[in-house]
Amino acid sequence: MVLSVTVNTPEEQRADGQFVEFTERGGVRLRPWSIRWATPAQLDEMAEAAGMTLVDRWEDMSMTPFDDDSTAHVSVYVTSDRR
């Protein structure tokens, strides 16, 4: 059996958690994880600072148009000297 425990901290754009696995022999295995997310606007800023330019953004790999209601995105950047 595996339990997933998560703490979401939106103001820090972080989520931390742990998978708690109970083994057949009665042991416990802990598998911690941590992520920090960035908004598309923040990614664009980081890309620009790295000398890259946004050329396309879609909601998914099928190239569904990205809009304010999109919950995921695929962003395509090129180095600014290639544009």
TAGIUR-V425677 format. One record per pair of residues at least 6 apart in sequence whose C-alpha atoms are under 7 Angstrom apart, sorted by the first residue. I is the first residue (numbers start at 1). J is the second residue. If there is no record, write none. Layout:
I;J + I;J
This chain:
1;21 + 1;22 + 2;19 + 2;20 + 2;21 + 2;22 + 3;19 + 3;20 + 3;21 + 4;18 + 4;19 + 4;20 + 5;17 + 5;18 + 5;19 + 6;15 + 6;16 + 6;17 + 6;18 + 7;15 + 7;16 + 7;17 + 8;14 + 8;15 + 8;16 + 9;15 + 13;36 + 13;37 + 14;35 + 14;36 + 14;37 + 15;34 + 15;35 + 15;36 + 16;33 + 16;34 + 16;35 + 17;32 + 17;33 + 17;34 + 18;30 + 18;31 + 18;32 + 18;33 + 19;30 + 19;31 + 19;32 + 20;28 + 20;29 + 20;30 + 20;31 + 21;28 + 21;29 + 21;30 + 22;28 + 22;29 + 44;54 + 47;53 + 51;79 + 51;80 + 52;77 + 52;78 + 52;79 + 52;80 + 53;77 + 53;78 + 53;79 + 53;80 + 54;76 + 54;77 + 54;78 + 55;76 + 55;77 + 55;78 + 56;75 + 56;76 + 57;66 + 57;73 + 57;74 + 57;75 + 57;76 + 58;64 + 58;65 + 58;66 + 58;73 + 58;74 + 58;75 + 59;65 + 59;66 + 59;70 + 59;72 + 59;73 + 59;74 + 60;72 + 60;73 + 60;74 + 61;74 + 66;73
